[in-house]
């Protein structure tokens, strides 16, 4: 069993981006990070994104509207950022407060600055295999992890567990694409799939993004499969100082001996998400400069 180390691969991507950004004369790429409210996970995610941007040489502008901001006022703020020529990428940290329509907010971000890849146009560009779009960061990170770990999906049965807009749907479309590293035969499973273990056991590559702690057990995995664990779940653990431990959607102790390659949690897909966000920001900067 080989551990796919997301920290190592993400560090390589960050080093590549740092060298690329250093070669730009004049203005550097700029990302606006918009975080509404004080959700503890969101606070730490935005800090991590800000820190990585600084490391690469990308300018980051952190904007913190109060949790009471109306959707109309948030739209106004996004419109200003859309119109600002010194901002290349815009990220609105999810989750948003309950009184907001998250999809409507994602749509409000200009497709040309949507480095999170959630705008309708960018999701459509994945389906059309149009490389000018932005792929949402977690699916892009999964494809990069596979490619840099020597896993070619061509002719392989890829089973995606989960159908979210953030991971399941886009990663299924990416694995299907007619291009190097992709060309997989894809099955998407979800909460309504009957006889789930029989399907997941057929997977040459299993991508678990169902959001349920340690849901995938050894009985669901074919020996020799490549397992990508996208989940990040907090599970109560009295032995830890925090009172909890982080675990994925895969029961690592029993599944890892079966897998040919597997991602750990933490330290697998997670670090890739931030690296791909920065890669998208540099791409947005280049596309804007080329206009």
TORDOKE-561587 format. One record per residue (C-alpha): residue in three letters; chain; x, y, z. Coordinates in nm, 2 decimals, decimal comma. Example, Ala and Ser with C-alpha at 12.3 -4.5 7.8 and 13.67 -1.06 7.14 Angstrom:
# residues 2
   type   mol        X        Y        Z
    ALA     A     1,23    -0,45     0,78
    SER     A     1,37    -0,11     0,71
***
This chain:
# residues 291
   type   mol        X        Y        Z
    UNK     A     0,00     0,00     0,00
    UNK     A     0,13     0,34    -0,10
    UNK     A     0,02     0,65     0,09
    UNK     A    -0,07     0,94    -0,14
    UNK     A     0,08     1,24     0,05
    UNK     A    -0,12     1,55    -0,03
    UNK     A     0,11     1,77     0,17
    UNK     A     0,41     1,68    -0,04
    UNK     A     0,22     1,72    -0,37
    UNK     A     0,06     2,05    -0,27
    UNK     A     0,40     2,18    -0,16
    UNK     A     0,54     2,10    -0,51
    UNK     A     0,25     2,29    -0,67
    UNK     A     0,30     2,59    -0,44
    UNK     A     0,67     2,59    -0,53
    UNK     A     0,59     2,59    -0,90
    UNK     A     0,34     2,88    -0,86
    UNK     A     0,59     3,08    -0,65
    UNK     A     0,85     3,06    -0,93
    UNK     A     0,58     3,15    -1,19
    UNK     A     0,45     3,45    -0,99
    UNK     A     0,81     3,57    -0,93
    UNK     A     0,86     3,59    -1,30
    UNK     A     0,57     3,83    -1,35
    UNK     A     0,68     4,19    -1,40
    UNK     A     0,47     4,46    -1,23
    UNK     A     0,14     4,38    -1,05
    UNK     A     0,11     4,04    -0,89
    UNK     A    -0,21     3,83    -0,90
    UNK     A    -0,47     3,93    -0,63
    UNK     A    -0,74     3,72    -0,46
    UNK     A    -1,03     3,86    -0,26
    UNK     A    -1,13     3,63     0,02
    UNK     A    -1,48     3,71     0,15
    UNK     A    -1,58     3,55     0,48
    UNK     A    -1,92     3,63     0,63
    UNK     A    -1,95     3,56     1,00
    UNK     A    -1,72     3,38     1,25
    UNK     A    -1,77     3,01     1,17
    UNK     A    -1,46     2,85     1,34
    UNK     A    -1,38     2,62     1,04
    UNK     A    -1,42     2,91     0,79
    UNK     A    -1,19     3,13     1,00
    UNK     A    -0,92     2,87     0,99
    UNK     A    -0,97     2,79     0,62
    UNK     A    -0,95     3,16     0,52
    UNK     A    -0,63     3,21     0,73
    UNK     A    -0,47     2,91     0,56
    UNK     A    -0,56     3,05     0,21
    UNK     A    -0,43     3,39     0,31
    UNK     A    -0,10     3,24     0,44
    UNK     A    -0,05     3,03     0,12
    UNK     A    -0,12     3,33    -0,10
    UNK     A     0,15     3,53     0,08
    UNK     A     0,40     3,24     0,05
    UNK     A     0,34     3,23    -0,33
    UNK     A     0,36     3,61    -0,37
    UNK     A    -0,02     3,65    -0,45
    UNK     A    -0,18     3,96    -0,30
    UNK     A    -0,47     3,86    -0,07
    UNK     A    -0,75     4,10     0,03
    UNK     A    -0,95     3,96     0,32
    UNK     A    -1,30     4,11     0,34
    UNK     A    -1,51     4,04     0,65
    UNK     A    -1,87     4,16     0,63
    UNK     A    -2,08     4,11     0,94
    UNK     A    -2,30     3,81     0,97
    UNK     A    -2,60     4,05     0,96
    UNK     A    -2,52     4,17     0,60
    UNK     A    -2,82     4,13     0,37
    UNK     A    -2,79     3,93     0,05
    UNK     A    -2,85     4,25    -0,15
    UNK     A    -2,55     4,42     0,02
    UNK     A    -2,33     4,11    -0,03
    UNK     A    -2,43     4,13    -0,40
    UNK     A    -2,32     4,49    -0,41
    UNK     A    -1,99     4,41    -0,25
    UNK     A    -1,93     4,13    -0,51
    UNK     A    -2,03     4,36    -0,80
    UNK     A    -1,76     4,61    -0,68
    UNK     A    -1,50     4,33    -0,67
    UNK     A    -1,61     4,20    -1,01
    UNK     A    -1,56     4,55    -1,15
    UNK     A    -1,22     4,61    -0,98
    UNK     A    -0,94     4,55    -1,24
    UNK     A    -0,68     4,49    -0,96
    UNK     A    -0,87     4,18    -0,83
    UNK     A    -0,82     3,86    -1,03
    UNK     A    -1,00     3,60    -0,82
    UNK     A    -1,29     3,61    -0,58
    UNK     A    -1,37     3,34    -0,32
    UNK     A    -1,68     3,35    -0,10
    UNK     A    -1,61     3,11     0,19
    UNK     A    -1,89     2,85     0,24
    UNK     A    -2,10     2,80     0,45
    UNK     A    -2,29     3,13     0,43
    UNK     A    -2,54     3,24     0,69
    UNK     A    -2,88     3,07     0,68
    UNK     A    -3,06     3,38     0,54
    UNK     A    -2,86     3,37     0,21
    UNK     A    -2,91     3,16    -0,10
    UNK     A    -2,56     3,02    -0,15
    UNK     A    -2,60     2,92    -0,51
    UNK     A    -2,72     3,27    -0,60
    UNK     A    -2,42     3,42    -0,43
    UNK     A    -2,18     3,19    -0,62
    UNK     A    -2,35     3,29    -0,94
    UNK     A    -2,30     3,66    -0,86
    UNK     A    -1,92     3,62    -0,88
    UNK     A    -1,81     3,70    -1,23
    UNK     A    -1,72     3,37    -1,42
    UNK     A    -1,38     3,52    -1,51
    UNK     A    -1,29     3,57    -1,14
    UNK     A    -1,47     3,26    -1,00
    UNK     A    -1,15     3,08    -0,88
    UNK     A    -1,37     2,85    -0,67
    UNK     A    -1,53     2,72    -0,98
    UNK     A    -1,89     2,73    -0,86
    UNK     A    -2,04     2,97    -1,12
    UNK     A    -2,29     2,80    -1,35
    UNK     A    -2,07     2,89    -1,66
    UNK     A    -1,76     2,73    -1,51
    UNK     A    -1,95     2,41    -1,42
    UNK     A    -2,08     2,41    -1,78
    UNK     A    -1,73     2,45    -1,92
    UNK     A    -1,62     2,12    -1,74
    UNK     A    -1,91     1,94    -1,93
    UNK     A    -1,80     2,10    -2,25
    UNK     A    -1,43     2,03    -2,18
    UNK     A    -1,35     2,40    -2,23
    UNK     A    -1,01     2,46    -2,07
    UNK     A    -1,07     2,84    -2,02
    UNK     A    -1,30     2,77    -1,73
    UNK     A    -1,21     2,72    -1,36
    UNK     A    -1,25     2,38    -1,21
    UNK     A    -1,36     2,38    -0,84
    UNK     A    -1,06     2,33    -0,62
    UNK     A    -1,13     1,99    -0,45
    UNK     A    -1,21     1,80    -0,78
    UNK     A    -0,91     1,97    -0,95
    UNK     A    -0,70     1,87    -0,65
    UNK     A    -0,82     1,50    -0,68
    UNK     A    -0,73     1,49    -1,05
    UNK     A    -0,39     1,64    -0,97
    UNK     A    -0,32     1,39    -0,69
    UNK     A    -0,41     1,10    -0,92
    UNK     A    -0,19     1,23    -1,21
    UNK     A     0,11     1,30    -0,99
    UNK     A     0,08     0,96    -0,82
    UNK     A     0,09     0,79    -1,16
    UNK     A    -0,27     0,69    -1,17
    UNK     A    -0,41     0,70    -1,52
    UNK     A    -0,79     0,67    -1,53
    UNK     A    -0,80     0,55    -1,89
    UNK     A    -1,02     0,25    -1,91
    UNK     A    -1,05     0,23    -1,53
    UNK     A    -1,38     0,20    -1,35
    UNK     A    -1,41     0,51    -1,13
    UNK     A    -1,68     0,50    -0,86
    UNK     A    -1,77     0,84    -0,71
    UNK     A    -1,95     0,82    -0,38
    UNK     A    -2,15     1,14    -0,34
    UNK     A    -2,32     1,38    -0,59
    UNK     A    -2,25     1,72    -0,44
    UNK     A    -2,20     2,03    -0,66
    UNK     A    -1,87     2,09    -0,48
    UNK     A    -1,71     1,74    -0,53
    UNK     A    -1,92     1,45    -0,66
    UNK     A    -2,06     1,60    -0,98
    UNK     A    -1,76     1,79    -1,11
    UNK     A    -1,51     1,51    -1,03
    UNK     A    -1,73     1,26    -1,22
    UNK     A    -1,73     1,49    -1,52
    UNK     A    -1,35     1,54    -1,50
    UNK     A    -1,28     1,17    -1,48
    UNK     A    -1,50     1,12    -1,80
    UNK     A    -1,32     1,39    -2,01
    UNK     A    -1,15     1,29    -2,33
    UNK     A    -0,80     1,39    -2,22
    UNK     A    -0,47     1,25    -2,08
    UNK     A    -0,52     1,12    -1,73
    UNK     A    -0,90     1,10    -1,77
    UNK     A    -1,11     0,87    -2,00
    UNK     A    -1,25     0,68    -1,71
    UNK     A    -1,57     0,48    -1,70
    UNK     A    -1,76     0,65    -1,42
    UNK     A    -2,04     0,54    -1,19
    UNK     A    -2,18     0,79    -0,94
    UNK     A    -2,34     0,65    -0,62
    UNK     A    -2,53     0,83    -0,35
    UNK     A    -2,77     0,79    -0,05
    UNK     A    -3,04     0,64    -0,27
    UNK     A    -2,82     0,38    -0,45
    UNK     A    -2,93     0,03    -0,39
    UNK     A    -2,68    -0,25    -0,32
    UNK     A    -2,40     0,01    -0,28
    UNK     A    -2,12    -0,23    -0,16
    UNK     A    -2,16    -0,44    -0,48
    UNK     A    -2,10    -0,13    -0,69
    UNK     A    -1,81     0,02    -0,49
    UNK     A    -1,64    -0,32    -0,50
    UNK     A    -1,61    -0,29    -0,88
    UNK     A    -1,41     0,03    -0,85
    UNK     A    -1,05     0,04    -0,97
    UNK     A    -1,05     0,40    -0,83
    UNK     A    -1,29     0,48    -0,55
    UNK     A    -1,35     0,85    -0,46
    UNK     A    -1,54     0,88    -0,13
    UNK     A    -1,71     1,22    -0,09
    UNK     A    -2,03     1,13     0,10
    UNK     A    -1,97     1,33     0,42
    UNK     A    -2,02     1,04     0,66
    UNK     A    -1,74     0,94     0,90
    UNK     A    -1,57     0,61     0,82
    UNK     A    -1,86     0,51     0,60
    UNK     A    -1,65     0,31     0,35
    UNK     A    -1,54    -0,03     0,51
    UNK     A    -1,32    -0,31     0,39
    UNK     A    -1,63    -0,50     0,26
    UNK     A    -1,69    -0,22     0,01
    UNK     A    -1,34    -0,21    -0,15
    UNK     A    -1,18    -0,43    -0,41
    UNK     A    -0,83    -0,54    -0,32
    UNK     A    -0,58    -0,33    -0,52
    UNK     A    -0,81    -0,03    -0,56
    UNK     A    -0,69     0,33    -0,54
    UNK     A    -0,89     0,50    -0,27
    UNK     A    -0,93     0,88    -0,25
    UNK     A    -1,09     1,00     0,07
    UNK     A    -1,24     1,35     0,04
    UNK     A    -1,42     1,35     0,38
    UNK     A    -1,32     1,56     0,68
    UNK     A    -1,54     1,46     0,98
    UNK     A    -1,50     1,54     1,35
    UNK     A    -1,55     1,23     1,56
    UNK     A    -1,57     1,25     1,95
    UNK     A    -1,25     1,11     2,10
    UNK     A    -1,19     1,13     2,47
    UNK     A    -0,82     1,05     2,44
    UNK     A    -0,76     1,38     2,24
    UNK     A    -0,70     1,71     2,41
    UNK     A    -0,96     1,88     2,18
    UNK     A    -1,21     1,60     2,26
    UNK     A    -1,23     1,50     1,89
    UNK     A    -1,03     1,35     1,61
    UNK     A    -1,05     1,42     1,24
    UNK     A    -1,14     1,12     1,02
    UNK     A    -1,24     1,07     0,65
    UNK     A    -1,53     0,90     0,48
    UNK     A    -1,31     0,58     0,47
    UNK     A    -1,24     0,35     0,76
    UNK     A    -0,86     0,38     0,72
    UNK     A    -0,74     0,10     0,95
    UNK     A    -0,93    -0,17     0,76
    UNK     A    -0,94    -0,03     0,41
    UNK     A    -0,57     0,08     0,38
    UNK     A    -0,43    -0,28     0,38
    UNK     A    -0,65    -0,36     0,08
    UNK     A    -0,58    -0,05    -0,12
    UNK     A    -0,29    -0,02    -0,37
    UNK     A    -0,28     0,36    -0,30
    UNK     A    -0,48     0,56    -0,05
    UNK     A    -0,50     0,92     0,07
    UNK     A    -0,49     0,99     0,45
    UNK     A    -0,71     1,23     0,64
    UNK     A    -0,59     1,48     0,73
    UNK     A    -0,30     1,54     0,48
    UNK     A    -0,46     1,40     0,16
    UNK     A    -0,71     1,59    -0,04
    UNK     A    -0,73     1,89     0,20
    UNK     A    -0,39     2,06     0,13
    UNK     A    -0,46     2,02    -0,25
    UNK     A    -0,77     2,23    -0,23
    UNK     A    -0,58     2,54    -0,12
    UNK     A    -0,30     2,48    -0,38
    UNK     A    -0,55     2,45    -0,66
    UNK     A    -0,73     2,77    -0,55
    UNK     A    -0,39     2,95    -0,59
    UNK     A    -0,34     2,78    -0,93
    UNK     A    -0,68     2,91    -1,04
    UNK     A    -0,59     3,26    -0,92
    UNK     A    -0,27     3,26    -1,12
    UNK     A    -0,47     3,13    -1,43
    UNK     A    -0,73     3,41    -1,38
    UNK     A    -0,45     3,67    -1,37
    UNK     A    -0,29     3,53    -1,69
    UNK     A    -0,63     3,52    -1,87
    UNK     A    -0,70     3,88    -1,77
    UNK     A    -0,36     3,99    -1,88
    UNK     A    -0,41     3,82    -2,22
    UNK     A    -0,73     4,02    -2,29
***
